[in-house]
Structures are given as C-alpha cells and as structure tokens.
Amino acid sequence: MTGDPGWPWATKLVGAGHDPEEVAEASRQLIDYANELIETKRAHPDDALVSALMRVTEDGDRLSQSELVAMIFLLVIAGSETPANQIGNAVYHLLSNPAELARLRADPSLMPLAVEELLRYDGGVGTASFRFTTADVLVGDVVIPAGDMVVLSLNSADRDEAHFPDADRLDLSRNPRGTLAFGHGIHYCIGAPLAKLVLQIGLSGLLTAFPELGFATDWAELHWKNSTLVHGLTELPVRLRA
Ligand code: HEM
C-alpha cells in the first residue's frame, strides 16, 4: 500500500456527512495499510513506534495482530486529523483577532502561551472519549444515574466563565490553567506534547514566512465540519501576500 497514511482516511472516518460506504471503504483501506505495515516491520524491525509496539511485553503477554491494528488505526486517526483541524482553528482566530496577532508577531516568545490559549479558545476535538458513570453523580441539580454514558463537551468547558474570566476573549498571554482541549485523567491525549510542538513550529513558520498572511475569502463564508467529535473548518483559504 502506498500513499500518505491517515490522509484522507482520517477525515472520512471522523467527519460527519460522508456516505456510509465511503466510510466503510476508508476503514478497510486503513486496516489493510496497518496489516501491511505490521508485516513489513516483522520482516524489517527498526527502532520506530510500530516495531516498539510489536516488541512490548507485559507478564509474557504481547499485543495480538488485531490489537496492533487497532492501535495503529487509533494513532493514525488521532494523530493526523486533530493537528490539521487545530492549525486551521488557530490561524482562523489569529486572523480574526488582528491585535492579538500583532502582539504575537511583535513578541514571538509568546508562542508557547499563545498555543495554550488557542487550544482553550477553540479546541479541535469537541468531545472527550465517552465515559460511563460507575455511581449516581450529581451535576448542578441533575442526577446522572449509575451506568449512564456521558459525553462531555470540551469546548464548552474551556469557555467556562467560572474558571476562565472573560472566557470568550482570546488573550494570548492568559496562560490558561486546567484547559480540557486534550481531555483529562487516564485517557488524556498521549499526543499532547507532540501536538503542542507541531502547533508552535507550524504557526511560527507560517507567521515568519508570510508577514502579510490574511483571509482570502469573506470569513462569514467559511464552513465548520458537521461533526460533534472534531471541530475544524472544511477549508481555510488564505492569501500569503497583500
Ligand atoms: C491538537 C491536536 C490534538 C488534540 C486537540 C487532541 C485531543 C484529544 C482528546 C480530547 C482526547 C480524548 C481525551 C479524553 O477523553 O480524556 C485525545 C485522545 C487521544 N489522542 Fe489526541 N489530540 C491531538 C493530537 C494527537 C496526536 C498528534 C496523537 C498521536 C500522535 C494523538 C493521539 C491520541 C490517542 C492515542 C488518544 C487516546 C488516548 C486514550 O484513550 O487513552 N492525539 N486526544
């Protein structure tokens, strides 16, 4: 199998609005890709991630073929679609907030904080992995009974005024603590440090290379993906020069 893993399979698998047959086909192709990759690594082990997953043992137990395929499937989807959405969201909000963009351009050392704030302000993953209550849980004046499935809106939590004063304002020097863009607890995103680096390097490179970067379309004409899981634009046309 050739081609770039994850792209556009991931977009089809997590985005809404795709034909179910197209989704099933993307799923089959990604599974085929994972199986072929495992065979290649079995014949030619290296020191990269998939070989490491194949070597890993716990109490004499190893990951089975289907567990390896599931792991590769998850990593490809979680690792490709999310940073792409997040970069789009970040560029969109920087261009929509020229004063904040000017601050960042004037002081590039703000970038790590800016990335934290852009993740809080508009995270690329809308909901956490589904959780199940193990006991009755009281939230406000509502009881969620034991055994119910709970779908948490991360974007909503990250605009909570009680935790982030003036939450609807993008403030690149805010240094937000306790954002939920990467989830929380045992399922906290394993790719978070990598994703933050990708965002910092990608945005720095873009802003440095193109000082006149701007929208190439009326922002009101932009469309958000019709999905509760991923939160991103279908496309973001930009002009590189004035
Ligand atoms: C800006 C980019 C990213 C965002 C916003 C993001 C966000 C998230 C969120 C919200 C979760 C669910 C956490 C929870 O339910 O508590 C998650 C899980 C996960 N993410 Fe990411 N992610 C990003 C990038 C990545 C990358 C680059 C990788 C891999 C290289 C990755 C791999 C994973 C995996 C494997 C899980 C499942 C963890 C588990 O269930 O234990 N993510 N991510």
Boltz pocket constraint, residues with backbone or C-beta under 6 A from the ligand:
constraints:
  - pocket:
      binder: B
      contacts: [[A, 74], [A, 75], [A, 78], [A, 79], [A, 80], [A, 82], [A, 83], [A, 86], [A, 123], [A, 124], [A, 125], [A, 127], [A, 128], [A, 129], [A, 130], [A, 154], [A, 180], [A, 181], [A, 182], [A, 183], [A, 184], [A, 185], [A, 186], [A, 187], [A, 188], [A, 189], [A, 190], [A, 191], [A, 192], [A, 194], [A, 195]]
      max_distance: 6.0
